[in-house]
Amino acid sequence: MRVTEKGQVTIPKDIRDRLKIGPGSEVDFIADEKGARLVVLSSRTEPSQDDFESWLGSMSGTLDTNGMTTDKFMEWLRGPRDDIGPH
């Protein structure tokens, strides 16, 4: 790899993929007796559809509306609507 005038290097794609380094990830370089090592401090890769579906599945059944219908829950959540008559 070549270092730019600003001291920047490009991490090769296969290494970024293997270490799950994406936009917003934080990395550091640690100097040791052999040279320097790249250390991933936090990985931030773009979430995939599978990530969302997995999260959604994990949330299933976690909200207890105490038997309220959707309309009653929305009214409880938002407050009564003033643009329509009472139910």
MARKOLGU-476281 format. One record per atom (N, C-alpha, C): atom name; x, y, z; residue number from 1; residue in three letters. Coordinates in pm, whole numbers, plus 50000, padded with zeros to 5 digits. Layout:
! residues N
<pt at="CA" x="X" y="Y" z="Z" i="NUM" aa="ala"/>
...
! end
This chain:
! residues 87
<pt at="N" x="50084" y="49882" z="50000" i="1" aa="met"/>
<pt at="CA" x="50000" y="50000" z="50000" i="1" aa="met"/>
<pt at="C" x="50089" y="50124" z="50000" i="1" aa="met"/>
<pt at="N" x="50035" y="50226" z="49945" i="2" aa="arg"/>
<pt at="CA" x="50108" y="50352" z="49939" i="2" aa="arg"/>
<pt at="C" x="50041" y="50452" z="50033" i="2" aa="arg"/>
<pt at="N" x="50121" y="50528" z="50104" i="3" aa="val"/>
<pt at="CA" x="50070" y="50630" z="50196" i="3" aa="val"/>
<pt at="C" x="50055" y="50760" z="50118" i="3" aa="val"/>
<pt at="N" x="49938" y="50827" z="50134" i="4" aa="thr"/>
<pt at="CA" x="49916" y="50954" z="50065" i="4" aa="thr"/>
<pt at="C" x="49990" y="51066" z="50136" i="4" aa="thr"/>
<pt at="N" x="49987" y="51185" z="50075" i="5" aa="glu"/>
<pt at="CA" x="50051" y="51301" z="50136" i="5" aa="glu"/>
<pt at="C" x="49989" y="51333" z="50272" i="5" aa="glu"/>
<pt at="N" x="49861" y="51298" z="50291" i="6" aa="lys"/>
<pt at="CA" x="49794" y="51323" z="50418" i="6" aa="lys"/>
<pt at="C" x="49818" y="51211" z="50518" i="6" aa="lys"/>
<pt at="N" x="49898" y="51111" z="50483" i="7" aa="gly"/>
<pt at="CA" x="49926" y="51000" z="50573" i="7" aa="gly"/>
<pt at="C" x="49818" y="50893" z="50572" i="7" aa="gly"/>
<pt at="N" x="49735" y="50892" z="50469" i="8" aa="gln"/>
<pt at="CA" x="49625" y="50797" z="50462" i="8" aa="gln"/>
<pt at="C" x="49664" y="50674" z="50381" i="8" aa="gln"/>
<pt at="N" x="49605" y="50561" z="50419" i="9" aa="val"/>
<pt at="CA" x="49620" y="50437" z="50342" i="9" aa="val"/>
<pt at="C" x="49482" y="50378" z="50319" i="9" aa="val"/>
<pt at="N" x="49469" y="50298" z="50215" i="10" aa="thr"/>
<pt at="CA" x="49344" y="50229" z="50188" i="10" aa="thr"/>
<pt at="C" x="49356" y="50087" z="50239" i="10" aa="thr"/>
<pt at="N" x="49261" y="50048" z="50322" i="11" aa="ile"/>
<pt at="CA" x="49259" y="49910" z="50373" i="11" aa="ile"/>
<pt at="C" x="49198" y="49824" z="50262" i="11" aa="ile"/>
<pt at="N" x="49268" y="49720" z="50219" i="12" aa="pro"/>
<pt at="CA" x="49215" y="49636" z="50111" i="12" aa="pro"/>
<pt at="C" x="49077" y="49578" z="50144" i="12" aa="pro"/>
<pt at="N" x="48994" y="49566" z="50040" i="13" aa="lys"/>
<pt at="CA" x="48856" y="49521" z="50058" i="13" aa="lys"/>
<pt at="C" x="48846" y="49386" z="50127" i="13" aa="lys"/>
<pt at="N" x="48930" y="49290" z="50092" i="14" aa="asp"/>
<pt at="CA" x="48919" y="49158" z="50155" i="14" aa="asp"/>
<pt at="C" x="48945" y="49167" z="50307" i="14" aa="asp"/>
<pt at="N" x="49033" y="49256" z="50348" i="15" aa="ile"/>
<pt at="CA" x="49060" y="49275" z="50491" i="15" aa="ile"/>
<pt at="C" x="48943" y="49348" z="50557" i="15" aa="ile"/>
<pt at="N" x="48889" y="49452" z="50489" i="16" aa="arg"/>
<pt at="CA" x="48772" y="49523" z="50543" i="16" aa="arg"/>
<pt at="C" x="48657" y="49427" z="50563" i="16" aa="arg"/>
<pt at="N" x="48633" y="49340" z="50464" i="17" aa="asp"/>
<pt at="CA" x="48524" y="49243" z="50475" i="17" aa="asp"/>
<pt at="C" x="48548" y="49145" z="50590" i="17" aa="asp"/>
<pt at="N" x="48669" y="49094" z="50599" i="18" aa="arg"/>
<pt at="CA" x="48703" y="48995" z="50702" i="18" aa="arg"/>
<pt at="C" x="48689" y="49053" z="50843" i="18" aa="arg"/>
<pt at="N" x="48729" y="49180" z="50859" i="19" aa="leu"/>
<pt at="CA" x="48724" y="49245" z="50991" i="19" aa="leu"/>
<pt at="C" x="48596" y="49325" z="51013" i="19" aa="leu"/>
<pt at="N" x="48505" y="49318" z="50916" i="20" aa="lys"/>
<pt at="CA" x="48377" y="49392" z="50923" i="20" aa="lys"/>
<pt at="C" x="48399" y="49541" z="50945" i="20" aa="lys"/>
<pt at="N" x="48491" y="49597" z="50869" i="21" aa="ile"/>
<pt at="CA" x="48520" y="49740" z="50874" i="21" aa="ile"/>
<pt at="C" x="48438" y="49806" z="50764" i="21" aa="ile"/>
<pt at="N" x="48358" y="49903" z="50800" i="22" aa="gly"/>
<pt at="CA" x="48277" y="49975" z="50704" i="22" aa="gly"/>
<pt at="C" x="48279" y="50123" z="50736" i="22" aa="gly"/>
<pt at="N" x="48202" y="50202" z="50660" i="23" aa="pro"/>
<pt at="CA" x="48196" y="50346" z="50687" i="23" aa="pro"/>
<pt at="C" x="48155" y="50371" z="50832" i="23" aa="pro"/>
<pt at="N" x="48229" y="50455" z="50900" i="24" aa="gly"/>
<pt at="CA" x="48201" y="50485" z="51039" i="24" aa="gly"/>
<pt at="C" x="48275" y="50398" z="51138" i="24" aa="gly"/>
<pt at="N" x="48342" y="50292" z="51089" i="25" aa="ser"/>
<pt at="CA" x="48421" y="50207" z="51179" i="25" aa="ser"/>
<pt at="C" x="48537" y="50288" z="51236" i="25" aa="ser"/>
<pt at="N" x="48578" y="50251" z="51355" i="26" aa="glu"/>
<pt at="CA" x="48695" y="50315" z="51416" i="26" aa="glu"/>
<pt at="C" x="48807" y="50214" z="51426" i="26" aa="glu"/>
<pt at="N" x="48925" y="50253" z="51379" i="27" aa="val"/>
<pt at="CA" x="49043" y="50166" z="51384" i="27" aa="val"/>
<pt at="C" x="49159" y="50244" z="51445" i="27" aa="val"/>
<pt at="N" x="49259" y="50171" z="51488" i="28" aa="asp"/>
<pt at="CA" x="49379" y="50234" z="51542" i="28" aa="asp"/>
<pt at="C" x="49498" y="50154" z="51493" i="28" aa="asp"/>
<pt at="N" x="49612" y="50218" z="51490" i="29" aa="phe"/>
<pt at="CA" x="49737" y="50150" z="51458" i="29" aa="phe"/>
<pt at="C" x="49818" y="50144" z="51585" i="29" aa="phe"/>
<pt at="N" x="49862" y="50023" z="51621" i="30" aa="ile"/>
<pt at="CA" x="49943" y="50003" z="51741" i="30" aa="ile"/>
<pt at="C" x="50084" y="49963" z="51697" i="30" aa="ile"/>
<pt at="N" x="50182" y="50041" z="51742" i="31" aa="ala"/>
<pt at="CA" x="50321" y="50011" z="51710" i="31" aa="ala"/>
<pt at="C" x="50371" y="49903" z="51806" i="31" aa="ala"/>
<pt at="N" x="50440" y="49802" z="51752" i="32" aa="asp"/>
<pt at="CA" x="50503" y="49700" z="51836" i="32" aa="asp"/>
<pt at="C" x="50640" y="49667" z="51779" i="32" aa="asp"/>
<pt at="N" x="50704" y="49565" z="51833" i="33" aa="glu"/>
<pt at="CA" x="50842" y="49533" z="51793" i="33" aa="glu"/>
<pt at="C" x="50851" y="49486" z="51648" i="33" aa="glu"/>
<pt at="N" x="50741" y="49441" z="51590" i="34" aa="lys"/>
<pt at="CA" x="50741" y="49393" z="51450" i="34" aa="lys"/>
<pt at="C" x="50699" y="49501" z="51351" i="34" aa="lys"/>
<pt at="N" x="50655" y="49615" z="51399" i="35" aa="gly"/>
<pt at="CA" x="50609" y="49722" z="51311" i="35" aa="gly"/>
<pt at="C" x="50483" y="49784" z="51367" i="35" aa="gly"/>
<pt at="N" x="50370" y="49764" z="51297" i="36" aa="ala"/>
<pt at="CA" x="50244" y="49819" z="51343" i="36" aa="ala"/>
<pt at="C" x="50131" y="49722" z="51313" i="36" aa="ala"/>
<pt at="N" x="50029" y="49724" z="51397" i="37" aa="arg"/>
<pt at="CA" x="49911" y="49640" z="51378" i="37" aa="arg"/>
<pt at="C" x="49788" y="49729" z="51368" i="37" aa="arg"/>
<pt at="N" x="49696" y="49686" z="51283" i="38" aa="leu"/>
<pt at="CA" x="49568" y="49753" z="51272" i="38" aa="leu"/>
<pt at="C" x="49474" y="49689" z="51374" i="38" aa="leu"/>
<pt at="N" x="49411" y="49770" z="51458" i="39" aa="val"/>
<pt at="CA" x="49318" y="49721" z="51559" i="39" aa="val"/>
<pt at="C" x="49183" y="49785" z="51533" i="39" aa="val"/>
<pt at="N" x="49079" y="49703" z="51521" i="40" aa="val"/>
<pt at="CA" x="48944" y="49753" z="51501" i="40" aa="val"/>
<pt at="C" x="48886" y="49787" z="51638" i="40" aa="val"/>
<pt at="N" x="48851" y="49914" z="51658" i="41" aa="leu"/>
<pt at="CA" x="48794" y="49958" z="51784" i="41" aa="leu"/>
<pt at="C" x="48642" y="49940" z="51785" i="41" aa="leu"/>
<pt at="N" x="48579" y="49968" z="51673" i="42" aa="ser"/>
<pt at="CA" x="48435" y="49944" z="51659" i="42" aa="ser"/>
<pt at="C" x="48404" y="49922" z="51512" i="42" aa="ser"/>
<pt at="N" x="48322" y="49823" z="51485" i="43" aa="ser"/>
<pt at="CA" x="48281" y="49793" z="51349" i="43" aa="ser"/>
<pt at="C" x="48146" y="49855" z="51323" i="43" aa="ser"/>
<pt at="N" x="48134" y="49916" z="51209" i="44" aa="arg"/>
<pt at="CA" x="48004" y="49970" z="51169" i="44" aa="arg"/>
<pt at="C" x="47987" y="49941" z="51022" i="44" aa="arg"/>
<pt at="N" x="47915" y="49837" z="50997" i="45" aa="thr"/>
<pt at="CA" x="47883" y="49805" z="50859" i="45" aa="thr"/>
<pt at="C" x="47738" y="49837" z="50834" i="45" aa="thr"/>
<pt at="N" x="47704" y="49860" z="50711" i="46" aa="glu"/>
<pt at="CA" x="47567" y="49890" z="50676" i="46" aa="glu"/>
<pt at="C" x="47478" y="49772" z="50709" i="46" aa="glu"/>
<pt at="N" x="47365" y="49795" z="50776" i="47" aa="pro"/>
<pt at="CA" x="47277" y="49684" z="50808" i="47" aa="pro"/>
<pt at="C" x="47215" y="49625" z="50682" i="47" aa="pro"/>
<pt at="N" x="47196" y="49496" z="50683" i="48" aa="ser"/>
<pt at="CA" x="47135" y="49429" z="50568" i="48" aa="ser"/>
<pt at="C" x="46989" y="49399" z="50598" i="48" aa="ser"/>
<pt at="N" x="46916" y="49355" z="50498" i="49" aa="gln"/>
<pt at="CA" x="46777" y="49316" z="50516" i="49" aa="gln"/>
<pt at="C" x="46767" y="49204" z="50620" i="49" aa="gln"/>
<pt at="N" x="46864" y="49111" z="50616" i="50" aa="asp"/>
<pt at="CA" x="46864" y="49001" z="50713" i="50" aa="asp"/>
<pt at="C" x="46880" y="49053" z="50856" i="50" aa="asp"/>
<pt at="N" x="46963" y="49158" z="50874" i="51" aa="asp"/>
<pt at="CA" x="46980" y="49217" z="51008" i="51" aa="asp"/>
<pt at="C" x="46846" y="49271" z="51059" i="51" aa="asp"/>
<pt at="N" x="46774" y="49341" z="50972" i="52" aa="phe"/>
<pt at="CA" x="46645" y="49398" z="51012" i="52" aa="phe"/>
<pt at="C" x="46544" y="49288" z="51044" i="52" aa="phe"/>
<pt at="N" x="46537" y="49187" z="50958" i="53" aa="glu"/>
<pt at="CA" x="46442" y="49080" z="50982" i="53" aa="glu"/>
<pt at="C" x="46474" y="49004" z="51110" i="53" aa="glu"/>
<pt at="N" x="46602" y="48987" z="51139" i="54" aa="ser"/>
<pt at="CA" x="46643" y="48921" z="51263" i="54" aa="ser"/>
<pt at="C" x="46601" y="49006" z="51384" i="54" aa="ser"/>
<pt at="N" x="46625" y="49138" z="51376" i="55" aa="trp"/>
<pt at="CA" x="46585" y="49228" z="51484" i="55" aa="trp"/>
<pt at="C" x="46433" y="49226" z="51501" i="55" aa="trp"/>
<pt at="N" x="46361" y="49233" z="51390" i="56" aa="leu"/>
<pt at="CA" x="46216" y="49234" z="51396" i="56" aa="leu"/>
<pt at="C" x="46164" y="49106" z="51461" i="56" aa="leu"/>
<pt at="N" x="46222" y="48993" z="51424" i="57" aa="gly"/>
<pt at="CA" x="46183" y="48866" z="51485" i="57" aa="gly"/>
<pt at="C" x="46211" y="48863" z="51634" i="57" aa="gly"/>
<pt at="N" x="46320" y="48925" z="51676" i="58" aa="ser"/>
<pt at="CA" x="46354" y="48926" z="51818" i="58" aa="ser"/>
<pt at="C" x="46260" y="49016" z="51898" i="58" aa="ser"/>
<pt at="N" x="46195" y="49110" z="51832" i="59" aa="met"/>
<pt at="CA" x="46104" y="49203" z="51898" i="59" aa="met"/>
<pt at="C" x="45962" y="49148" z="51907" i="59" aa="met"/>
<pt at="N" x="45933" y="49044" z="51833" i="60" aa="ser"/>
<pt at="CA" x="45798" y="48988" z="51830" i="60" aa="ser"/>
<pt at="C" x="45753" y="48947" z="51970" i="60" aa="ser"/>
<pt at="N" x="45635" y="48994" z="52008" i="61" aa="gly"/>
<pt at="CA" x="45578" y="48959" z="52137" i="61" aa="gly"/>
<pt at="C" x="45630" y="49039" z="52254" i="61" aa="gly"/>
<pt at="N" x="45709" y="49143" z="52229" i="62" aa="thr"/>
<pt at="CA" x="45767" y="49219" z="52341" i="62" aa="thr"/>
<pt at="C" x="45681" y="49336" z="52384" i="62" aa="thr"/>
<pt at="N" x="45577" y="49370" z="52307" i="63" aa="leu"/>
<pt at="CA" x="45490" y="49481" z="52343" i="63" aa="leu"/>
<pt at="C" x="45356" y="49427" z="52391" i="63" aa="leu"/>
<pt at="N" x="45324" y="49456" z="52515" i="64" aa="asp"/>
<pt at="CA" x="45197" y="49413" z="52572" i="64" aa="asp"/>
<pt at="C" x="45103" y="49532" z="52573" i="64" aa="asp"/>
<pt at="N" x="44998" y="49527" z="52490" i="65" aa="thr"/>
<pt at="CA" x="44903" y="49638" z="52483" i="65" aa="thr"/>
<pt at="C" x="44788" y="49620" z="52581" i="65" aa="thr"/>
<pt at="N" x="44799" y="49522" z="52667" i="66" aa="asn"/>
<pt at="CA" x="44697" y="49499" z="52769" i="66" aa="asn"/>
<pt at="C" x="44560" y="49473" z="52707" i="66" aa="asn"/>
<pt at="N" x="44559" y="49408" z="52593" i="67" aa="gly"/>
<pt at="CA" x="44434" y="49372" z="52527" i="67" aa="gly"/>
<pt at="C" x="44370" y="49483" z="52447" i="67" aa="gly"/>
<pt at="N" x="44438" y="49599" z="52434" i="68" aa="met"/>
<pt at="CA" x="44380" y="49710" z="52358" i="68" aa="met"/>
<pt at="C" x="44379" y="49677" z="52209" i="68" aa="met"/>
<pt at="N" x="44276" y="49725" z="52141" i="69" aa="thr"/>
<pt at="CA" x="44274" y="49715" z="51995" i="69" aa="thr"/>
<pt at="C" x="44376" y="49813" z="51940" i="69" aa="thr"/>
<pt at="N" x="44405" y="49801" z="51812" i="70" aa="thr"/>
<pt at="CA" x="44499" y="49894" z="51749" i="70" aa="thr"/>
<pt at="C" x="44451" y="50037" z="51762" i="70" aa="thr"/>
<pt at="N" x="44321" y="50060" z="51735" i="71" aa="asp"/>
<pt at="CA" x="44266" y="50195" z="51745" i="71" aa="asp"/>
<pt at="C" x="44277" y="50251" z="51887" i="71" aa="asp"/>
<pt at="N" x="44244" y="50170" z="51986" i="72" aa="lys"/>
<pt at="CA" x="44254" y="50215" z="52126" i="72" aa="lys"/>
<pt at="C" x="44400" y="50242" z="52164" i="72" aa="lys"/>
<pt at="N" x="44491" y="50156" z="52120" i="73" aa="phe"/>
<pt at="CA" x="44633" y="50177" z="52149" i="73" aa="phe"/>
<pt at="C" x="44682" y="50306" z="52086" i="73" aa="phe"/>
<pt at="N" x="44644" y="50332" z="51960" i="74" aa="met"/>
<pt at="CA" x="44688" y="50455" z="51893" i="74" aa="met"/>
<pt at="C" x="44631" y="50578" z="51964" i="74" aa="met"/>
<pt at="N" x="44507" y="50569" z="52010" i="75" aa="glu"/>
<pt at="CA" x="44449" y="50680" z="52084" i="75" aa="glu"/>
<pt at="C" x="44523" y="50701" z="52216" i="75" aa="glu"/>
<pt at="N" x="44556" y="50593" z="52285" i="76" aa="trp"/>
<pt at="CA" x="44633" y="50603" z="52409" i="76" aa="trp"/>
<pt at="C" x="44770" y="50665" z="52383" i="76" aa="trp"/>
<pt at="N" x="44832" y="50622" z="52273" i="77" aa="leu"/>
<pt at="CA" x="44967" y="50667" z="52239" i="77" aa="leu"/>
<pt at="C" x="44968" y="50814" z="52197" i="77" aa="leu"/>
<pt at="N" x="44876" y="50852" z="52110" i="78" aa="arg"/>
<pt at="CA" x="44876" y="50987" z="52052" i="78" aa="arg"/>
<pt at="C" x="44782" y="51084" z="52122" i="78" aa="arg"/>
<pt at="N" x="44688" y="51032" z="52199" i="79" aa="gly"/>
<pt at="CA" x="44585" y="51117" z="52257" i="79" aa="gly"/>
<pt at="C" x="44463" y="51116" z="52167" i="79" aa="gly"/>
<pt at="N" x="44350" y="51162" z="52219" i="80" aa="pro"/>
<pt at="CA" x="44229" y="51159" z="52138" i="80" aa="pro"/>
<pt at="C" x="44239" y="51253" z="52018" i="80" aa="pro"/>
<pt at="N" x="44175" y="51214" z="51909" i="81" aa="arg"/>
<pt at="CA" x="44172" y="51300" z="51789" i="81" aa="arg"/>
<pt at="C" x="44064" y="51404" z="51807" i="81" aa="arg"/>
<pt at="N" x="44095" y="51524" z="51768" i="82" aa="asp"/>
<pt at="CA" x="43994" y="51629" z="51780" i="82" aa="asp"/>
<pt at="C" x="43927" y="51661" z="51647" i="82" aa="asp"/>
<pt at="N" x="43967" y="51590" z="51541" i="83" aa="asp"/>
<pt at="CA" x="43908" y="51617" z="51411" i="83" aa="asp"/>
<pt at="C" x="43793" y="51524" z="51376" i="83" aa="asp"/>
<pt at="N" x="43763" y="51429" z="51466" i="84" aa="ile"/>
<pt at="CA" x="43649" y="51339" z="51445" i="84" aa="ile"/>
<pt at="C" x="43571" y="51328" z="51576" i="84" aa="ile"/>
<pt at="N" x="43449" y="51282" z="51565" i="85" aa="gly"/>
<pt at="CA" x="43364" y="51270" z="51684" i="85" aa="gly"/>
<pt at="C" x="43413" y="51160" z="51776" i="85" aa="gly"/>
<pt at="N" x="43360" y="51155" z="51898" i="86" aa="pro"/>
<pt at="CA" x="43401" y="51051" z="51995" i="86" aa="pro"/>
<pt at="C" x="43359" y="50912" z="51946" i="86" aa="pro"/>
<pt at="N" x="43430" y="50811" z="51992" i="87" aa="his"/>
<pt at="CA" x="43401" y="50673" z="51952" i="87" aa="his"/>
<pt at="C" x="43287" y="50617" z="52031" i="87" aa="his"/>
! end
